[in-house]
Amino acid sequence: MNKKLALKTLICRLILDIAPEVDIESLDPNEDLREELDLDSIDFMKLLEAVSLETSITISESDYDKVQSLQSMVNYIENRT
């Protein structure tokens, strides 16, 4: 499995941990996660924290705008590993 696909799979699993009702198959990888999944700021923070714990990559508050979508989050993490 390539790195991007592995990261996408990991992030999708973490999304389902926070929002189990989400249809992950219909998720548009380029849409804002908070809007598309109807995540409030606390759930989005939980997602970022879970991603950081799983990947050992810290996502600083100043970079939150760089991880708005599934694809941008995958790219952000990949570029830091």
N, C-alpha and C positions, 0 to 999 in steps of 0.2 A: 504494500500500500504506500502510495507516495505521501510525502509530508503534508501537503495541503489537504488531501483527502482525510488523513488521520486527524489533523487539527479540526477540520469541519465536523467529523464524526464526534470528536471529543466535545466540541462546543455544543453540538446538537444534543448530546446526552446530558450536558449540564443544563441546557435550556429546559429539557424535559423534567429534570429534577426540581426546577423552580416553578415551571408551568406545565404540569403533566397533561393538561387538556389541549395543548397546542398540537395542531396537525403539522408535524415537522416536514412532511413530504411536500406540502404546499408552500413552504417558506421560501420567499424570494430572497436570495442571498445578497441582493443589492439594496434592499429596503431597510429603513431604520427599524431596528429590532424593537425598540420601545413602542413605536407606533403600530407596527405590524402584529406584535404579540400582546399589545395592550399591557405592557409592563410598567409599573410605577417606578419611581426612582429607587426605592428600596430594593425591589426585585432586580433591577438592572445592576445595582451595586452588589447584590448577592451573586449575580452572574459573573461580574468582573472579578470578584473575590475568589469564586470557585475556579475560574479560568487561571487566575494567578497562582492559586495553590496547586493546581494540576500541572501547570507548565513551568512553574518557578520564574515566570515573567511578571514583573510588577508593571501594572498599567497606571501611570501617574494621572492625577486629576487633569493635568494640562493636556493629556492625550485622549481624553474621553471622546472628543469629537472625531478621533481617528479610528474608533472602534464601534461606530454606530450601527453598522450592518454586519451580517455574518461574514461576508467576504472581506470587508475591511478589517475585521477582528482576526481572521485567519492570516491575512497579509501582515498585519501588525506583529503578530506573534512569530510568524515565520521569519520575518526580518530581524528579530531579536534573538533567535536561537542559533 
